Each structure stands twice: as C-alpha cells, then as structure tokens.
Amino acid sequence: MDHRTPPPPRICPACDGFASVAVTLGGRDHRGHLRTITAHCPACQGTGTGARRSPEGARA
C-alpha cells in the first residue's frame, strides 16, 4: 500500500517559527512583576509561518 506523508509545515525563514517573544524592560512594577513587552516577527507578523515563494521567472 502506498503511504504518503503530509508536506512539511511552512516555517518563517526569518524567525524559524518563533514569531513572538517577550522582552523584559529591566525592572519590576510596584507589585513585583517583571515589566515585559511583546515583539512580533516583522516578516510573518507573528504567525510563525512564511509565505511560499514562487520561483524566479514563473508567472502567477
């Protein structure tokens, strides 16, 4: 019987799938929690998947 494997997931080449990170701002608030901001990958807008590129010279 012929078993086919699914295609590999498309992972963003800029962030390798780690699209969002929390960056500490260095310090704590009055309750003792770390102050953080969230940064997203500019290439995939935080999704972790990249768009498939068409070969050069190919027409859409």
N, C-alpha and C positions, 0 to 999 in steps of 0.2 A: 504494500500500500504506500502511496506517496504522501508523506507528511511535509507540509510546508510551514516554515517558520514565519512569524509576522516580521515586517520590516523593523529595523531598529528605530527607536524614537529619535526625533529630530531635536538635538540639543543645541542651544545657542553657542556659537563658537567664541563669542566674546566673554561669556561668564561661565561656561561649562555646566550650565544648568542651575547654578547658584545665583538666582536672579535678584534676590532681595537679601540685604544684610542689615543688622542693627549695629550702629556705630555709637560708642559711648562718647559723651561730651566731656568727660573728665570731671567728676563731681557728683554729689548727691543732693537730692532735694531735702526739704525740711522733714520729711518722713523717713529718710534714709534710703530711698530708692535711687538706683542709678539713672541718670538722665541719658536717654538714647534718642537717636533719630533713625529713621529707616531710609536706606538708599536703594534705589532700583537700577538695574542694568539699563543703560540708555539704548542699547541695541535691540533688546526684546521687550522693553517696557515692563519688566518684572514677571514675565510669563515663564522664562526658562527654556522656551523653545524658539528655534530660529526658523526663519523663512527659507524655503528651499530655493536655491539659486538656479536659474536656467543657464545652460552652457552658453559661452560667448558665441555670438553669431546665430543663435537659434531665434526664430521668430515666435512671438506669442500668438 
